[in-house]
Amino acid sequence: MKIKKIVLVILISLICLEKANTEISDSLFMTIGDKAIAQSDIVNEIKILLILNNESYSEEKREELHRLSVQSIIKRKIKEIEIERTDFFEFNQQDVNYELKRLANNINVDLETLKNICESNELDFAIIEKNIQISLAWNSLIFQLYKNKISIDTDEIDEQLRISQGKKTEEYLISEIMIKPVEKNMVESEIKKLKDKIKIEGFESVAKRLSISESSLNGGDLGWLNENSISDKIKPEIVNTPVGELSKPILLPNGILLFQIRNKRKIDHNLSLEEKKNELVNLKKIKILKMHSLAHYDKVRRTIAIQILQ
């Protein structure tokens, strides 16, 4: 019954979306490099956002959903262009299957039900699968390009393990908002405006609408982060912020960062010392690759023309 209810709610929501778009012909909406994006691509992207976030469509959300869908398509197409340019479209089908199941689990359904939801709303499930393939191929490309630049200080990790030996590890359930950098004399007023918006609209809504981080598509959600995976620059603000509160703003070269600490917990992985060391090394590698991924994306983005036609 629960699954049927989810399908019904999403179906009703997306029928409303289709009605809202019946008068829009499937004309060209924008170009990203040599990629043409039609109105129907925007509608399909909105459907994907609604389905994968288990949300309902409303006229009040229309502009926000449109902005998020355009932003999502631009990021993915830029990555796709770079993948095609380097001829490095490599991914593991097992990873694709894992990601598809994870997306289904996120809305508490199985994969077959997710496919049925898409079919009921006239959304080709192959679009979601292709999106995942592009994401995985991009990650593979970044690893291939920067694997020789991953340098891990094992002495530092050994010191972390020595200090934390016998202690439980702290984990934090975190969401983030990053806004564009502003002049020094405007920082305080911009932060106040941001906090006022969060009080009125809620953190998730503001993150989707205003955050420039990739996490904006998920309402700023970063999930559970192990304390050892958090950089020393921002860790004190996270550690010292009570659950349910906002961190102090963190000023970075590429923006102003604000965290919401949703929960904290202490865990004991029951791992051997060697396993803990390997885990920390992997977390460090992931962090470094994410930095390279952002930098490489920015470099590619500056070389690709984007033209909004409508």
JOSUL-V211589 format. One record per residue. RES is the residue in one small letter. PHI is phi in radians with two decimals (none if undefined). OMEGA is omega as a letter, one per 20 degrees, with the letter a starting at -180 (none if undefined). D_FIRST is the distance of its C-alpha to the first C-alpha in Angstrom with 2 decimals. Layout:
[[RES | PHI | OMEGA | D_FIRST] [RES | PHI | OMEGA | D_FIRST]]
This chain:
[[m | none | a | 0.00] [k | -1.09 | a | 3.83] [i | -1.14 | r | 5.50] [k | -1.04 | a | 5.07] [k | -1.13 | r | 6.15] [i | -1.07 | r | 8.73] [v | -1.04 | a | 9.92] [l | -1.13 | a | 10.41] [v | -1.07 | a | 12.25] [i | -1.15 | a | 14.36] [l | -1.07 | r | 15.11] [i | -1.05 | a | 16.34] [s | -1.06 | a | 18.31] [l | -1.38 | r | 19.97] [i | -1.08 | r | 20.83] [c | -1.08 | r | 22.74] [l | -1.10 | r | 24.35] [e | -1.08 | r | 25.49] [k | -1.09 | a | 26.95] [a | -1.19 | a | 28.75] [n | -1.97 | a | 30.32] [t | -1.13 | a | 31.19] [e | -1.53 | a | 34.78] [i | -1.63 | r | 35.28] [s | -1.29 | a | 36.88] [d | -1.43 | a | 36.20] [s | -1.61 | r | 39.44] [l | -1.23 | a | 40.58] [f | -1.71 | r | 39.41] [m | -2.80 | r | 41.23] [t | -2.15 | r | 42.96] [i | -2.17 | a | 42.72] [g | 1.05 | r | 45.78] [d | -1.69 | a | 45.69] [k | -1.65 | r | 41.92] [a | -1.64 | a | 41.00] [i | -2.01 | a | 37.80] [a | -1.65 | r | 36.64] [q | -1.00 | a | 34.61] [s | -1.12 | r | 31.76] [d | -1.14 | r | 31.77] [i | -1.14 | r | 31.28] [v | -1.08 | r | 28.35] [n | -1.08 | r | 26.71] [e | -1.15 | r | 27.40] [i | -1.11 | r | 25.79] [k | -1.03 | a | 22.62] [i | -1.09 | r | 22.70] [l | -1.04 | a | 23.32] [l | -1.16 | a | 20.40] [i | -1.13 | a | 17.89] [l | -1.31 | r | 19.28] [n | -1.86 | r | 19.47] [n | 0.90 | a | 16.06] [e | -2.02 | r | 18.21] [s | -1.76 | r | 18.62] [y | -1.53 | r | 21.79] [s | -2.60 | a | 24.36] [e | -1.07 | r | 28.05] [e | -1.11 | a | 29.02] [k | -1.56 | a | 27.66] [r | -1.01 | a | 29.20] [e | -1.12 | a | 32.48] [e | -1.11 | r | 30.99] [l | -1.11 | r | 28.51] [h | -1.10 | a | 31.44] [r | -1.09 | a | 33.65] [l | -1.11 | a | 31.18] [s | -1.18 | r | 30.57] [v | -1.11 | r | 34.34] [q | -1.06 | a | 35.01] [s | -1.12 | a | 32.50] [i | -1.12 | a | 33.96] [i | -1.03 | a | 37.50] [k | -1.07 | a | 36.98] [r | -1.22 | a | 35.37] [k | -1.19 | r | 38.00] [i | -1.11 | r | 40.83] [k | -1.12 | a | 39.61] [e | -1.11 | r | 39.26] [i | -1.07 | a | 42.80] [e | -1.19 | r | 44.18] [i | -1.09 | r | 42.45] [e | -1.17 | a | 43.98] [r | -1.10 | a | 47.34] [t | -1.55 | a | 47.54] [d | 0.93 | a | 46.10] [f | -2.22 | a | 43.91] [f | -1.56 | a | 40.49] [e | -2.02 | r | 39.65] [f | -2.75 | r | 36.31] [n | -1.75 | a | 34.70] [q | -1.08 | r | 31.84] [q | -1.10 | r | 30.39] [d | -1.17 | r | 30.27] [v | -1.07 | a | 28.50] [n | -1.07 | r | 25.79] [y | -1.09 | a | 25.51] [e | -1.14 | r | 25.19] [l | -1.10 | r | 22.49] [k | -1.13 | r | 20.38] [r | -1.12 | r | 21.26] [l | -1.08 | r | 20.13] [a | -1.13 | r | 16.67] [n | -1.07 | a | 16.56] [n | -1.07 | r | 17.72] [i | -1.93 | r | 14.52] [n | 1.08 | r | 12.41] [v | -2.33 | r | 11.53] [d | -1.56 | a | 13.70] [l | -1.11 | a | 16.58] [e | -1.11 | r | 15.49] [t | -1.16 | r | 12.40] [l | -1.05 | r | 14.98] [k | -1.09 | r | 17.29] [n | -1.17 | r | 14.93] [i | -1.08 | r | 14.44] [c | -1.09 | a | 18.23] [e | -1.08 | a | 18.87] [s | -1.10 | a | 16.83] [n | -1.85 | r | 19.04] [e | 0.95 | r | 22.21] [l | -2.00 | r | 22.77] [d | -1.22 | a | 24.57] [f | -1.06 | r | 22.98] [a | -1.08 | r | 26.58] [i | -1.13 | r | 27.46] [i | -1.11 | a | 25.32] [e | -1.10 | r | 26.82] [k | -1.15 | r | 30.29] [n | -1.03 | r | 29.87] [i | -1.16 | r | 29.22] [q | -1.05 | r | 32.20] [i | -1.13 | r | 34.42] [s | -1.08 | a | 33.45] [l | -1.20 | r | 34.20] [a | -1.13 | r | 37.37] [w | -1.07 | r | 38.54] [n | -1.05 | r | 38.12] [s | -1.14 | r | 40.09] [l | -1.09 | r | 42.74] [i | -1.06 | r | 43.19] [f | -1.09 | a | 43.59] [q | -1.08 | a | 46.10] [l | -1.29 | a | 48.09] [y | -2.10 | a | 48.23] [k | -1.05 | a | 47.93] [n | -1.41 | r | 51.67] [k | -1.83 | r | 51.42] [i | -1.54 | a | 49.09] [s | -2.04 | a | 51.39] [i | -1.94 | r | 50.14] [d | -1.47 | a | 52.45] [t | -1.18 | r | 51.94] [d | -1.13 | r | 54.45] [e | -1.14 | r | 52.26] [i | -1.17 | r | 49.24] [d | -1.04 | r | 51.40] [e | -1.18 | r | 52.43] [q | -1.04 | a | 48.82] [l | -1.14 | r | 48.08] [r | -1.11 | a | 51.24] [i | -1.17 | a | 50.40] [s | -1.56 | a | 46.80] [q | -1.02 | r | 47.70] [g | 1.47 | r | 46.31] [k | -1.79 | r | 44.19] [k | -1.40 | a | 40.44] [t | -1.51 | r | 39.24] [e | -1.57 | r | 37.85] [e | -2.20 | a | 34.81] [y | -2.28 | r | 33.72] [l | -1.61 | a | 30.47] [i | -2.24 | r | 32.01] [s | -2.16 | a | 31.58] [e | -2.37 | r | 34.57] [i | -2.32 | r | 36.16] [m | -2.14 | r | 39.30] [i | -1.92 | a | 41.38] [k | -1.10 | r | 44.51] [p | -1.13 | r | 47.79] [v | -2.28 | r | 50.08] [e | -1.08 | a | 53.73] [k | -0.94 | a | 54.69] [n | -1.28 | a | 55.59] [m | -1.88 | a | 52.12] [v | -1.01 | a | 49.99] [e | -1.06 | a | 49.84] [s | -1.20 | r | 48.97] [e | -1.15 | r | 46.27] [i | -1.16 | r | 44.60] [k | -1.09 | r | 44.78] [k | -1.05 | a | 43.18] [l | -1.10 | a | 40.38] [k | -1.14 | r | 39.72] [d | -1.11 | r | 39.85] [k | -1.12 | a | 37.21] [i | -1.10 | r | 34.95] [k | -1.09 | a | 35.40] [i | -1.46 | a | 34.44] [e | -1.72 | a | 31.74] [g | 1.68 | a | 30.37] [f | -1.07 | a | 31.20] [e | -1.06 | a | 28.34] [s | -1.13 | a | 29.09] [v | -1.18 | r | 32.81] [a | -1.05 | r | 32.42] [k | -1.12 | a | 30.58] [r | -1.51 | a | 33.26] [l | -2.03 | a | 36.44] [s | -1.19 | r | 36.29] [i | -1.65 | r | 38.29] [s | -1.37 | r | 36.71] [e | -1.07 | a | 34.31] [s | -1.20 | a | 31.78] [s | -1.02 | a | 31.58] [l | -1.12 | r | 28.82] [n | -1.84 | a | 26.63] [g | 1.21 | r | 27.90] [g | 1.48 | a | 30.65] [d | -1.17 | r | 28.49] [l | -1.88 | a | 30.63] [g | 1.30 | r | 28.47] [w | -1.43 | r | 30.31] [l | -2.03 | r | 34.00] [n | -1.27 | a | 36.44] [e | -1.01 | a | 39.64] [n | -1.34 | r | 41.69] [s | -1.68 | a | 40.04] [i | -1.66 | a | 40.95] [s | -1.15 | a | 44.32] [d | -1.09 | a | 47.11] [k | -1.17 | a | 47.54] [i | -1.89 | a | 44.20] [k | -0.99 | a | 43.43] [p | -0.99 | a | 45.48] [e | -1.17 | r | 43.58] [i | -1.25 | a | 40.20] [v | -1.07 | a | 41.53] [n | -1.58 | r | 43.18] [t | -1.68 | r | 40.31] [p | -1.14 | r | 38.30] [v | -1.03 | r | 34.49] [g | 1.57 | a | 33.11] [e | -1.82 | r | 36.39] [l | -1.68 | r | 37.79] [s | -1.27 | r | 40.43] [k | -1.15 | r | 43.88] [p | -1.12 | r | 44.13] [i | -1.98 | a | 45.40] [l | -1.55 | r | 47.85] [l | -2.09 | r | 47.74] [p | -1.00 | a | 49.81] [n | -1.74 | r | 46.81] [g | 2.78 | r | 45.18] [i | -1.86 | a | 44.27] [l | -1.91 | r | 41.47] [l | -2.33 | a | 39.41] [f | -1.90 | r | 36.87] [q | -1.98 | r | 34.20] [i | -1.61 | a | 33.87] [r | -1.52 | r | 30.30] [n | -2.93 | r | 30.78] [k | -2.39 | r | 33.28] [r | -2.75 | r | 33.30] [k | -1.82 | a | 35.86] [i | -2.29 | r | 35.07] [d | -2.18 | a | 37.12] [h | -1.24 | a | 36.45] [n | 0.97 | r | 38.72] [l | -1.72 | r | 40.31] [s | -1.24 | r | 43.91] [l | -1.03 | a | 46.34] [e | -1.17 | r | 46.42] [e | -1.16 | r | 42.63] [k | -1.11 | r | 42.55] [k | -1.11 | r | 45.33] [n | -1.08 | r | 43.54] [e | -1.11 | r | 40.40] [l | -1.15 | r | 42.56] [v | -1.05 | r | 44.40] [n | -1.13 | r | 41.20] [l | -1.09 | r | 39.99] [k | -1.12 | r | 43.40] [k | -1.09 | r | 43.30] [i | -1.06 | a | 39.90] [k | -1.09 | a | 41.30] [i | -1.12 | r | 44.46] [l | -1.14 | r | 42.65] [k | -1.11 | r | 40.47] [m | -1.10 | r | 43.74] [h | -1.14 | r | 45.21] [s | -1.09 | r | 42.11] [l | -1.11 | a | 42.38] [a | -1.14 | a | 46.14] [h | -1.19 | r | 45.97] [y | -1.06 | a | 43.34] [d | -1.04 | r | 45.60] [k | -1.13 | r | 48.58] [v | -1.16 | a | 46.88] [r | -0.99 | a | 45.44] [r | -1.22 | a | 49.00] [t | -1.70 | a | 50.12] [i | -1.96 | r | 47.50] [a | -1.41 | r | 47.94] [i | -2.12 | a | 44.98] [q | -2.22 | r | 45.54] [i | -1.51 | a | 43.26] [l | -1.72 | a | 44.23] [q | -2.31 | none | 42.26]]
